Amino acid sequence: MSVPAPSSVSTGVAAATAAGSATTTSAPATTSTDLTSQLLPHLDRHLVLPLLDFLESRGTYSHDEVLKAKYDLLKPTNMVTYVLGLKRELEGTSEDAEVPEEFREREQTVVKTLGELQAQAQTVMDVISNPEVVSALRQDKLHNLTYLKDNHGVTLEQIALLYRFGQFQYSIGHYSGASDYLYHFRVLSTDSSLVLSSLWGKLASDILEGSWDAALEELAGLREHIDQRGSAGPGGPLVALQQRTWWLHWSLFVYYNHPGGRDALLENWLNQNYLNTIQTSSPWLLRYLVAAVVISRKSTLRSSAAGNSARSREAVRDVVRALGQEQYQYQDPITEFLRKLYGEVDFEGAREEMGKAAAVMEDDFFLEQFKDEFVENARYLVSEAYCKIHHRIDIGELSDRLGMSREEGERWIVDLVRDARLDAKIDFKENTVQMNHSETPVYQSVIERSKGLLFRAQAMASAIEIRAGEYPSSDCPSPPASLPFADSFFAALSRPPPFLLPLLSFPPSLCSWRNCRPRVNEGTGWRTGSWW
């Protein structure tokens, strides 16, 4: 267990190679439906085990291939007894056979190290679990370290023992103990590098323990830590990209096992930084983003009913836009379903991809349990889109497009009209549905489109204020003559139409040229105005 680093990628490479797969870098037009070789390089050794068990259960690889992959994967860890069992099964030797000298020595070393670290870490745990000490601790880590050192003789080196013991517990497969010790270390330590490593370790421990509520909380904390470090942290933008890539892959375990995980996935993955990360380093993750969009259809409808329809539509547009941009690099039936439905409005193509997507999900570790839910929601999306662009619909034709009988199609239409709150009338005599499409008022369209403008304008104002704060206001000139459009632009903002008044809540500094910083070209001596 360590902070994700380039050397750690060898974990997944070894496993994928042993399983008969080759890892992909930025290969063009990936169309394979088995993403094992793409996922493994971004996972910890211990997190790979559930995927290997799933591959064996699906018959993707033989028992011997998976067994060899597990042995190569776990041999460097301290799970000596488990690795010995794998070796014996590979070689066909009995459990009563003599233990090889190599394994006997490693087992003795592990037991000895475990006892020493446990004794040393227990001393610190006895102190910090004392009720009097707990009541004296504060949010300030420096205050806590000073208090522990002055009153109980606990030093930084002793606190670091909590990390070492938690790491060792993880390496032998005791995940609950590892989670506990790494949590206490993180609360007390000021070492940013080890704190980040402990965050990764505790997240992995909670995942392997199946503690999904705790894992969801750790996932949010880890993302906040990564975002705070950003591109300015150690290693620069490349390490920040790598950290986000690992976070996205690890989050799959949480988001596709926690009850509210799919909604949380959409909220976090559609953040621009993480969507850019997917498109840059791991386009295959678009499969899971699309699956979450489809599976979360009912929550999307609730969001629309609550007045957040614009936000829901914007989320779908962002995903479809990303699918179109990365189509040359990655596509599968799941991603193609959404792209053809909303990007090309190809209902026949979407129906074909929907059938293929169900087969793909059966062989996917994360999506297998959502196959039926995906198909059901995909049918609703096709039906809803079809109804919104047609005025008169033949129920038999729509049933055929969805692969359903006439009776099933009728029930489906009734449920669709009720759930999607469509304005429609069903004529059972003619077996048709009459859609009543109300025209959106012009002012409502302007308001919907202006919401994005407001957000961008506020971001611009914030950037201007931050930049202007670096210089005294007396240094800011009057509006330069080279930007005559500015006067008319701000004049228009000063007397907007009445229905736009609630939206144009710009900070005063945006409409002031006192935030315009003069720039001097050292070569020519010309002074020019800059918004940034």
TORBA-865332 format. One line per field, with one value per residue (C-alpha): x, y, z; residue number from 1. Coordinates in steps of 0.25 Angstrom, whole numbers. Each point is the difference from the previous one (the first is absolute). Example, Ala and Ser with C-alpha at 12.3 -4.5 7.8 and 13.67 -1.06 7.14 Angstrom:
% residues 2
c1: (49|6) $
c2: (-18|14) $
c3: (31|-2) $
resi: (1|2) $
//
This chain:
% residues 532
c1: (0|6|-3|-3|13|5|7|-13|-6|8|-10|-11|10|4|-14|-5|12|-2|-14|3|-3|9|-1|-4|6|-7|-4|-10|-14|-1|-12|3|-12|10|6|8|14|-4|-5|11|12|-8|-3|7|4|-10|-12|4|-4|-15|1|8|-10|-11|7|2|-15|-4|9|8|13|3|2|15|2|-7|7|14|-5|-3|13|8|-8|1|14|6|-10|1|-12|10|-10|-10|11|5|-13|-1|14|-4|-13|8|10|-10|7|-8|-2|8|12|13|0|11|11|-3|-14|4|10|-10|-11|10|4|-15|-4|12|-2|-15|2|10|-8|-12|7|5|-13|-8|8|-5|-14|-1|3|-9|-12|1|-13|7|10|-12|-7|13|2|-4|-1|14|10|12|-8|-2|14|5|-10|4|15|-1|-10|2|14|-6|9|-2|8|-9|-12|6|0|-15|2|10|-9|-12|8|5|-14|-5|12|-4|-15|-5|-8|-9|12|8|-12|-1|15|1|-11|6|13|-7|-6|13|11|4|8|-7|6|-3|-14|-3|5|-8|-13|2|3|-12|-9|5|-2|-14|-3|6|-8|-13|-2|-7|-4|14|6|-9|4|15|-2|-5|11|11|-6|0|15|4|-8|7|14|-4|11|8|3|12|2|-8|-12|5|-1|-14|-5|5|-6|-14|1|3|-12|-9|3|-1|-13|-6|0|-8|-9|-5|-2|-6|-15|1|13|-5|-5|13|8|-7|2|15|4|-7|9|8|14|-4|-8|13|8|-9|2|15|4|-11|-11|-5|-6|-11|-7|-2|-4|-11|-5|-2|-7|-10|-1|-3|-12|-10|8|2|-15|-2|11|-8|-13|7|4|14|-3|10|11|-4|-1|14|6|-5|5|14|1|-5|10|11|-4|0|14|6|-7|13|7|-11|-14|-8|-15|-3|6|-5|-14|0|7|-9|-13|4|12|-6|-15|1|-10|2|15|-3|-9|11|11|-10|-1|16|2|-8|10|12|-5|-1|15|3|4|-6|-12|-5|-10|-6|-3|-15|-1|8|-9|-13|5|6|-14|-6|11|-3|-15|1|9|-9|-13|6|3|-12|-15|-7|6|-4|1|3|11|6|-2|8|11|1|0|-14|-13|-12|-6|13|2|-14|4|13|-6|-9|11|9|-10|-2|14|5|-12|-2|-12|-7|-13|0|-11|-1|-10|10|11|8|5|-2|11|-3|13|-2|9|10|-2|12|3|1|10|8|1|4|11|4|3|13|4|-2|9|11|-2|2|12|6|-3|7|12|1|-2|12|9|-4|3|15|1|-5|-12|7|8|-13|-2|-13|-5|9|-4|4|-13|-12|-9|1|-8|-12|1|-1|-10|-9|2|-4|-14|-3|-14|-9|-1|16|1|0|11|10|5|14|10|2|15|-4|-6|12|13|7|3|7|15|9|11|13|7|14|4|-9|-4|-15|-10|-11|-12|-3|-12|9) $
c2: (0|13|13|-3|1|-4|-12|-5|-2|-12|-7|1|-3|-13|-5|4|-7|-12|-1|0|15|12|13|12|13|10|-10|6|-5|-10|-9|-12|-2|-6|12|-9|4|15|0|-9|10|10|-8|-5|-15|-3|6|-8|-13|2|3|-13|-8|6|-4|-14|-1|5|-10|12|-7|-14|-4|-2|14|7|-8|4|14|0|-6|10|11|-3|-6|13|2|-5|-10|-11|-11|4|0|-13|-6|5|-5|-14|0|4|-11|-10|-3|-4|9|-10|2|7|15|5|7|13|1|-5|11|11|-5|1|14|5|-6|7|13|0|-3|12|10|-4|2|13|5|-4|9|12|-5|-2|15|6|-9|5|8|11|1|0|11|9|-2|11|2|6|-11|8|3|-15|-4|10|-5|-15|3|9|-8|-15|0|-4|4|1|-12|-8|6|-5|-14|0|2|-11|-10|4|-2|-14|-4|3|-8|-12|1|5|12|4|2|7|10|3|3|8|8|4|3|9|8|2|1|13|-7|3|-11|-11|6|-2|-14|-3|5|-9|-12|3|1|-13|-7|5|-5|-14|0|3|13|8|12|1|-1|10|10|-3|1|14|4|-6|8|13|-3|-2|12|9|-4|2|2|8|-12|-9|-6|11|-2|-14|-5|7|-7|-13|1|4|-12|-9|6|-2|-15|-2|7|-10|-10|10|6|-13|-7|12|2|14|-2|3|14|3|-5|10|11|-2|-6|12|10|6|-4|-15|0|5|-11|-10|5|2|-13|-10|1|-14|6|6|-13|1|15|-4|-11|9|10|-11|-7|13|3|0|10|9|0|4|11|5|0|8|11|-5|-4|9|-6|-14|3|7|-12|-9|10|0|-15|-1|11|-8|-13|7|5|-13|-9|-2|-5|-8|-5|-12|-3|7|13|-1|-2|14|6|-5|3|15|3|-6|-2|-14|-8|-13|1|3|-12|-9|5|-2|-15|-1|9|-11|-11|10|3|-15|-1|13|-1|13|0|-15|3|12|-7|-1|14|5|-6|5|14|0|-4|12|9|-5|2|13|6|-6|6|13|2|-6|5|-13|-14|-14|-8|-13|7|5|-14|-6|10|-4|-15|-1|-6|8|-2|3|12|6|-2|6|13|2|-1|9|11|-1|0|10|9|1|8|-12|-7|-15|-4|-15|-1|5|-6|14|10|15|9|14|8|13|11|6|15|8|6|-13|-4|12|-3|-14|4|12|-9|-5|15|4|-11|4|14|-2|-9|12|10|-9|-1|15|3|-10|6|14|-2|-2|15|13|6|13|-8|-3|9|5|-9|-1|6|-14|-6|8|-11|0|12|-4|-14|5|11|-11|-8|13|0|-15|-5|-2|-15|-1|8|-12|-6|12|0|4|4|15|-2|-7|13|9|3|2|-15|1|-1|7|-8|6|-6|1|0|11|7|-1|-1|-9|-4|-14|-7|-11) $
c3: (0|-4|-7|-15|-7|-14|6|6|-14|-1|9|-10|-12|7|2|-13|-7|8|-3|-15|-3|-4|6|-9|0|-9|-10|-11|-1|11|-3|9|10|11|7|10|-6|0|15|6|-1|8|12|12|1|10|-8|-12|7|-1|-15|-2|7|-8|-13|4|4|-14|-7|-6|4|4|15|-2|-7|11|11|-6|-1|15|3|-8|6|15|0|4|12|14|-2|1|4|-11|-11|5|-2|-14|-3|5|-9|-12|2|5|13|12|13|8|-9|7|0|-9|7|-7|5|14|2|-6|10|12|-5|-1|13|7|-7|3|15|1|-7|7|14|-4|-6|11|10|-9|-1|15|2|-11|4|14|3|6|-12|-10|7|0|-15|-10|-15|0|-3|5|13|2|-3|10|10|-2|0|13|8|-5|-7|-13|-11|-15|-2|9|-8|-13|6|-2|-15|-1|8|-8|-13|5|4|-14|-6|7|-3|13|-6|12|9|-11|-1|15|1|-13|5|13|-7|-9|11|7|-11|-7|-10|-13|-8|10|3|-15|0|12|-7|-12|10|8|-12|-5|13|1|-14|3|13|-8|9|-10|8|6|-14|-6|11|-2|-15|2|9|-9|-12|8|4|-15|-4|11|-5|-14|-11|9|9|0|-14|-7|-10|-4|15|1|-12|5|13|-6|-9|11|8|-11|-1|15|1|-9|12|8|-10|-5|14|8|-1|-4|-8|-14|3|8|-12|-10|10|1|-13|-8|7|-11|6|1|-13|-7|7|-5|-14|1|7|1|-10|3|13|-9|0|15|-1|-11|8|12|-9|-4|13|7|-9|11|8|-12|-2|15|-2|-12|8|10|-10|-3|-14|-6|9|-4|-15|1|7|-12|-10|7|-1|-14|-4|7|-8|-13|3|5|-10|-8|13|7|-3|4|-1|13|-4|-14|5|6|-11|-11|8|4|-10|-13|4|-6|7|-8|3|15|0|-6|10|12|-3|-1|12|9|-4|3|14|3|-1|7|15|4|-9|0|11|-7|-13|1|6|-12|-10|6|1|-14|-5|7|-5|-15|3|6|-11|-11|6|1|-15|-5|1|-4|4|-4|13|-8|-7|13|6|-12|2|15|-3|8|-3|-3|14|7|-9|4|15|-3|-6|11|10|-8|-1|15|4|-10|2|-15|-5|-9|-3|-3|-10|2|-12|-10|9|-1|10|-3|6|3|0|6|-5|10|2|-6|14|6|-11|3|15|-3|-9|9|12|-7|-3|14|5|-10|4|14|-2|-9|11|11|-9|-2|15|3|-10|4|14|-3|-4|7|-6|-4|-10|-8|-12|-7|-11|-11|-14|-6|6|-4|1|15|2|-8|7|14|-4|-5|13|8|-7|-3|-3|13|-2|1|13|9|-8|-2|15|-4|10|-1|-3|-13|-5|4|-7|13|-1|-14|2|-10|-6|-6|-12|4|-15|-5|13|-4|11|-2|8|4|7|6) $
resi: (1|2|3|4|5|6|7|8|9|10|11|12|13|14|15|16|17|18|19|20|21|22|23|24|25|26|27|28|29|30|31|32|33|34|35|36|37|38|39|40|41|42|43|44|45|46|47|48|49|50|51|52|53|54|55|56|57|58|59|60|61|62|63|64|65|66|67|68|69|70|71|72|73|74|75|76|77|78|79|80|81|82|83|84|85|86|87|88|89|90|91|92|93|94|95|96|97|98|99|100|101|102|103|104|105|106|107|108|109|110|111|112|113|114|115|116|117|118|119|120|121|122|123|124|125|126|127|128|129|130|131|132|133|134|135|136|137|138|139|140|141|142|143|144|145|146|147|148|149|150|151|152|153|154|155|156|157|158|159|160|161|162|163|164|165|166|167|168|169|170|171|172|173|174|175|176|177|178|179|180|181|182|183|184|185|186|187|188|189|190|191|192|193|194|195|196|197|198|199|200|201|202|203|204|205|206|207|208|209|210|211|212|213|214|215|216|217|218|219|220|221|222|223|224|225|226|227|228|229|230|231|232|233|234|235|236|237|238|239|240|241|242|243|244|245|246|247|248|249|250|251|252|253|254|255|256|257|258|259|260|261|262|263|264|265|266|267|268|269|270|271|272|273|274|275|276|277|278|279|280|281|282|283|284|285|286|287|288|289|290|291|292|293|294|295|296|297|298|299|300|301|302|303|304|305|306|307|308|309|310|311|312|313|314|315|316|317|318|319|320|321|322|323|324|325|326|327|328|329|330|331|332|333|334|335|336|337|338|339|340|341|342|343|344|345|346|347|348|349|350|351|352|353|354|355|356|357|358|359|360|361|362|363|364|365|366|367|368|369|370|371|372|373|374|375|376|377|378|379|380|381|382|383|384|385|386|387|388|389|390|391|392|393|394|395|396|397|398|399|400|401|402|403|404|405|406|407|408|409|410|411|412|413|414|415|416|417|418|419|420|421|422|423|424|425|426|427|428|429|430|431|432|433|434|435|436|437|438|439|440|441|442|443|444|445|446|447|448|449|450|451|452|453|454|455|456|457|458|459|460|461|462|463|464|465|466|467|468|469|470|471|472|473|474|475|476|477|478|479|480|481|482|483|484|485|486|487|488|489|490|491|492|493|494|495|496|497|498|499|500|501|502|503|504|505|506|507|508|509|510|511|512|513|514|515|516|517|518|519|520|521|522|523|524|525|526|527|528|529|530|531|532) $
//
